[in-house]
C-alpha cells in the first residue's frame, strides 16, 4: 500500500538531494542566506583529515573527478578562514572562466598577426591572461575583506576600519587600476630582436627585448628600453623570454608586494588562492599558468599558498617543489585503498551513509530510513556501487528515486537505485559518445570513437564471462559477477579518459596470481545494469578476496591488441610514423622526433571500426565541447533553462554558459530569450534534428546484446 509522506518531508528530501548535486561554487545557504557548509560538510576521512590538510599552511593539490567534492572542501576551508583565521585571507578563482574571459576575438587576432612589430596573438593571449588573473585575484581579495568586515569575523580589521572600509580598500583599487593601464596593452610597441627557437639543447643565445612607450617605473619597472640576457638551454627558450618580458611588463613582483603591504597592515600574514577547474584548461594554458604564475609566485613569496583542484592524470607541477606540496586524492582508491578491498568498500560505503544521513537529517529533521524499504546495509552498499562515493552522483540518484518512488508513495529500495543508476548512465555518461562525434578537431573525434571501440571490447568480454556460467566449478550463481577486471599499471593511461568520463573507476590495486601488482577497474554500475552484467564479487568464502584477480579477468591481452590496432605514433611536423615499441625511447627524449629533430611525436588514437562514421560527419555541425554539452543538457532536461541551471549540470560558471549560449543562439541551435535580468535557453528543432535524432547513438555495439526480458 502506498505511503503518504508529509509534504514537508517530501520537500526536505528534494532539497537534500538537490544540495548534493550543486556544482562547484553553488553556495549551501539557508532561507536567511546563512552558510550551511559547516553543518552539512562531511569529510571523507576520520578527524576531518581532508579539510585540515587543505587548511594547512602549504600549497595543496586536491585531485578527483567531477562531483567528488573538491569545491565543497574549498567552501568549507574558506568558511573556516573567514570565521576563525584572522591572519589569513583567501581568494577564489574559477580558472577556466579566467582563461575563457582572456581569449582574443578572432578578428582582432588576425589584425594583430598582420602587424610585423607586434607580439604574436599567442603572446598577447598570455599578456591578457596574466592581467585577468591578477585583476580577479585582487578583486576577490577586496571582496573577501569586505565580507569579513560585514560578518565581523576579522575583529582586528573591524577595529582598524572604524565602520567604513573605503580607506582600507583604496590601495587595492589602485593596484587594479594599474593593471588596467592602457600603456601595457600597446602591443604594437612590444618588439623582440633575435628571439628564436633553439633546436639543440647545447646551444646558447643572447636575447634582448625592447619595450616602446612608457610604463610606470614604480609598478612595472619598465620604461623605454629594458634589456636582459639569458642563456638559452632548450628549444623552448623563446617562450621563456617572452614570459619573463610580459611578467616584467605587468610587474608581478610589485603587484604582490603592494598587495602584501596592504594586507600586512591589517595583520594578515597569508593569502590562500583557491584555483578551481584547473584541469579544464587546455594543456598549453595549464603549463603556462603553472610555469609563468603559480610556480614563480610560490617561489617568490611565502605569503601566498595555492589550493588547486584538478582531475586525476591532469596535474602539472612544472618547477614546483614536490617536497613542499601536499596532494589529496578524493576518488575511492586514493582515499581508502591503503588496506584490503574489504576495508576499502566498508570505508567508502560508510562515507556514502554519512553524506546521505546528514543531508536528510538536516532538511527533513528525521531519520533517513523513513524513505527506504530495503535492509539498510544493502541499500548503502548499492548506493556506493552506483555512485562510487561521488557526492554529486549521489544527489542525482536520490532525485531520480524521488521522481520514480517517493512522489508515488513508494519507499526507495535496491531496485529503485539500480534503475536510477541506469538512468544516470544513459542521460549523463553515455552521451559522451553521441555528442563527441561533433567535436571540432578530427583528432578528438577519432579519439572518442577509439575509446568507444575500447569500451565495447571490454563490455563484450564482460558479457562473454557472464555467459560462461557460474564459478569455474559450475556451482553457485547462474550469472557470475563480471563487472571488474585487471590490467598492468602500464595501461592506466590508456584507460584514464574512460575513467574521467565515469565509464570506469579504478577500484583497487592488488597482486595477481603471479605476484605482479595490477590495477583493478570497475565498470560503471548503471552500464552493468543496462547490459545485464553482475556487479561486485562473491564474499562467502575466504578465497573470494582474490576474485578480482581471477585469470578470466586479466584484460592485458585485450589492451595490447587494442593498442596495436588503434594507436600510432606520429610526428606533428614531418608526419613520420614510428612503431609503438619506440615509445619508451621517445619519452626519454621528451617525444622529440628523431627524423626531423624539431617536431613532437604524439600518440594518435584511431578508430578503424568507426572510420566511415567519422568521415561522413558534416563539417558545419562541428562545435566545441562546451557548446555540445550545453545542448545535451537542454535535450535531457526538455525545458528552457537559465545559464546558472545549465552550469550546475556542466560543473562550470554561469558566465561561461552565457558566452557560449550566445554563440549557439547566433547559429540558430538554441533560442535565447531574455526574462527579466537573465536569459533562458531552449533547444531549437534544428538542433534536435541535427544532433539528437539518432536514438541509438549512445548504445554500445556489443556482441550478444542484452535481452530486456531476461531477469
C-alpha positions, 0 to 999 in steps of 0.5 A, spaced: 500 500 500 502 506 498 505 511 503 503 518 504 509 522 506 508 529 509 509 534 504 514 537 508 518 531 508 517 530 501 520 537 500 526 536 505 528 530 501 528 534 494 532 539 497 537 534 500 538 531 494 538 537 490 544 540 495 548 534 493 548 535 486 550 543 486 556 544 482 562 547 484 561 554 487 553 553 488 553 556 495 549 551 501 545 557 504 539 557 508 532 561 507 536 567 511 542 566 506 546 563 512 552 558 510 550 551 511 557 548 509 559 547 516 553 543 518 552 539 512 560 538 510 562 531 511 569 529 510 571 523 507 576 521 512 576 520 520 578 527 524 576 531 518 583 529 515 581 532 508 579 539 510 585 540 515 590 538 510 587 543 505 587 548 511 594 547 512 599 552 511 602 549 504 600 549 497 595 543 496 593 539 490 586 536 491 585 531 485 578 527 483 573 527 478 567 531 477 562 531 483 567 528 488 567 534 492 573 538 491 569 545 491 565 543 497 572 542 501 574 549 498 567 552 501 568 549 507 576 551 508 574 558 506 568 558 511 573 556 516 578 562 514 573 567 514 570 565 521 576 563 525 583 565 521 584 572 522 591 572 519 589 569 513 585 571 507 583 567 501 581 568 494 577 564 489 578 563 482 574 559 477 580 558 472 577 556 466 572 562 466 579 566 467 582 563 461 575 563 457 574 571 459 582 572 456 581 569 449 582 574 443 576 575 438 578 572 432 578 578 428 582 582 432 587 576 432 588 576 425 589 584 425 594 583 430 598 577 426 598 582 420 602 587 424 610 585 423 612 589 430 607 586 434 607 580 439 604 574 436 596 573 438 599 567 442 603 572 446 598 577 447 593 571 449 598 570 455 599 578 456 591 578 457 591 572 461 596 574 466 592 581 467 585 577 468 588 573 473 591 578 477 585 583 476 580 577 479 585 575 484 585 582 487 578 583 486 576 577 490 581 579 495 577 586 496 571 582 496 573 577 501 575 583 506 569 586 505 565 580 507 569 579 513 568 586 515 560 585 514 560 578 518 565 581 523 569 575 523 576 579 522 575 583 529 582 586 528 580 589 521 573 591 524 577 595 529 582 598 524 576 600 519 572 604 524 565 602 520 567 604 513 572 600 509 573 605 503 580 607 506 582 600 507 580 598 500 583 604 496 590 601 495 587 595 492 583 599 487 589 602 485 593 596 484 587 594 479 587 600 476 594 599 474 593 593 471 588 596 467 593 601 464 592 602 457 600 603 456 601 595 457 596 593 452 600 597 446 602 591 443 604 594 437 610 597 441 612 590 444 618 588 439 623 582 440 630 582 436 633 575 435 628 571 439 628 564 436 627 557 437 633 553 439 633 546 436 639 543 440 639 543 447 647 545 447 646 551 444 646 558 447 643 565 445 643 572 447 636 575 447 634 582 448 627 585 448 625 592 447 619 595 450 616 602 446 612 607 450 612 608 457 610 604 463 610 606 470 617 605 473 614 604 480 609 598 478 612 595 472 619 597 472 619 598 465 620 604 461 623 605 454 628 600 453 629 594 458 634 589 456 636 582 459 640 576 457 639 569 458 642 563 456 638 559 452 638 551 454 632 548 450 628 549 444 623 552 448 627 558 450 623 563 446 617 562 450 621 563 456 623 570 454 617 572 452 614 570 459 619 573 463 618 580 458 610 580 459 611 578 467 616 584 467 611 588 463 605 587 468 610 587 474 608 581 478 613 582 483 610 589 485 603 587 484 604 582 490 608 586 494 603 592 494 598 587 495 602 584 501 603 591 504 596 592 504 594 586 507 600 586 512 597 592 515 591 589 517 595 583 520 594 578 515 600 574 514 597 569 508 593 569 502 590 562 500 588 562 492 583 557 491 584 555 483 578 551 481 577 547 474 584 547 473 584 541 469 579 544 464 584 548 461 587 546 455 594 543 456 598 549 453 594 554 458 595 549 464 603 549 463 603 556 462 599 558 468 603 553 472 610 555 469 609 563 468 604 564 475 603 559 480 610 556 480 614 563 480 609 566 485 610 560 490 617 561 489 617 568 490 613 569 496 611 565 502 605 569 503 601 566 498 599 558 498 595 555 492 589 550 493 588 547 486 583 542 484 584 538 478 582 531 475 586 525 476 592 524 470 591 532 469 596 535 474 602 539 472 607 541 477 612 544 472 618 547 477 614 546 483 617 543 489 614 536 490 617 536 497 613 542 499 606 540 496 601 536 499 596 532 494 589 529 496 586 524 492 578 524 493 576 518 488 575 511 492 582 508 491 586 514 493 582 515 499 581 508 502 585 503 498 591 503 503 588 496 506 584 490 503 578 491 498 574 489 504 576 495 508 576 499 502 568 498 500 566 498 508 570 505 508 567 508 502 560 505 503 560 508 510 562 515 507 556 514 502 551 513 509 554 519 512 553 524 506 546 521 505 544 521 513 546 528 514 543 531 508 536 528 510 537 529 517 538 536 516 532 538 511 527 533 513 529 533 521 528 525 521 531 519 520 533 517 513 530 510 513 523 513 513 524 513 505 527 506 504 524 499 504 530 495 503 535 492 509 539 498 510 546 495 509 544 493 502 541 499 500 548 503 502 552 498 499 548 499 492 548 506 493 556 506 493 556 501 487 552 506 483 555 512 485 562 510 487 562 515 493 561 521 488 557 526 492 554 529 486 552 522 483 549 521 489 544 527 489 542 525 482 540 518 484 536 520 490 532 525 485 531 520 480 528 515 486 524 521 488 521 522 481 520 514 480 518 512 488 517 517 493 512 522 489 508 515 488 508 513 495 513 508 494 519 507 499 526 507 495 529 500 495 535 496 491 531 496 485 529 503 485 537 505 485 539 500 480 534 503 475 536 510 477 543 508 476 541 506 469 538 512 468 544 516 470 548 512 465 544 513 459 542 521 460 549 523 463 555 518 461 553 515 455 552 521 451 559 522 451 559 518 445 553 521 441 555 528 442 563 527 441 562 525 434 561 533 433 567 535 436 571 540 432 578 537 431 578 530 427 583 528 432 578 528 438 573 525 434 577 519 432 579 519 439 572 518 442 570 513 437 577 509 439 575 509 446 568 507 444 571 501 440 575 500 447 569 500 451 565 495 447 571 490 447 571 490 454 563 490 455 563 484 450 568 480 454 564 482 460 558 479 457 562 473 454 564 471 462 557 472 464 555 467 459 560 462 461 556 460 467 557 460 474 564 459 478 569 455 474 566 449 478 559 450 475 556 451 482 553 457 485 550 463 481 547 462 474 550 469 472 557 470 475 559 477 477 563 480 471 563 487 472 571 488 474 577 486 471 585 487 471 590 490 467 598 492 468 599 499 471 602 500 464 595 501 461 592 506 466 593 511 461 590 508 456 584 507 460 584 514 464 579 518 459 574 512 460 575 513 467 574 521 467 568 520 463 565 515 469 565 509 464 570 506 469 573 507 476 579 504 478 577 500 484 583 497 487 590 495 486 592 488 488 597 482 486 595 477 481 596 470 481 603 471 479 605 476 484 605 482 479 601 488 482 595 490 477 590 495 477 583 493 478 577 497 474 570 497 475 565 498 470 560 503 471 554 500 475 548 503 471 552 500 464 552 493 468 545 494 469 543 496 462 547 490 459 545 485 464 552 484 467 553 482 475 556 487 479 561 486 485 564 479 487 562 473 491 564 474 499 562 467 502 568 464 502 575 466 504 578 465 497 573 470 494 578 476 496 582 474 490 576 474 485 578 480 482 584 477 480 581 471 477 585 469 470 578 470 466 579 477 468 586 479 466 584 484 460 592 485 458 591 481 452 585 485 450 589 492 451 595 490 447 591 488 441 587 494 442 593 498 442 596 495 436 590 496 432 588 503 434 594 507 436 600 510 432 605 514 433 606 520 429 610 526 428 606 533 428 611 536 423 614 531 418 608 526 419 613 520 420 610 514 423 614 510 428 612 503 431 609 503 438 615 499 441 619 506 440 615 509 445 619 508 451 625 511 447 621 517 445 619 519 452 626 519 454 627 524 449 621 528 451 617 525 444 622 529 440 622 526 433 628 523 431 627 524 423 626 531 423 629 533 430 624 539 431 617 536 431 613 532 437 611 525 436 604 524 439 600 518 440 594 518 435 588 514 437 584 511 431 578 508 430 578 503 424 571 500 426 568 507 426 572 510 420 566 511 415 562 514 421 567 519 422 568 521 415 561 522 413 560 527 419 558 534 416 563 539 417 558 545 419 555 541 425 562 541 428 562 545 435 566 545 441 565 541 447 562 546 451 557 548 446 555 540 445 554 539 452 550 545 453 545 542 448 545 535 451 543 538 457 537 542 454 535 535 450 535 531 457 532 536 461 526 538 455 525 545 458 528 552 457 533 553 462 537 559 465 545 559 464 546 558 472 541 551 471 545 549 465 552 550 469 550 546 475 549 540 470 556 542 466 560 543 473 562 550 470 560 558 471 554 561 469 558 566 465 561 561 461 554 558 459 552 565 457 558 566 452 557 560 449 549 560 449 550 566 445 554 563 440 549 557 439 543 562 439 547 566 433 547 559 429 540 558 430 541 551 435 538 554 441 533 560 442 535 565 447 530 569 450 531 574 455 526 574 462 527 579 466 535 580 468 537 573 465 536 569 459 533 562 458 535 557 453 531 552 449 533 547 444 531 549 437 528 543 432 534 544 428 538 542 433 534 536 435 534 534 428 541 535 427 544 532 433 539 528 437 535 524 432 539 518 432 536 514 438 541 509 438 547 513 438 549 512 445 548 504 445 554 500 445 555 495 439 556 489 443 556 482 441 550 478 444 546 484 446 542 484 452 535 481 452 530 486 456 526 480 458 531 476 461 531 477 469 
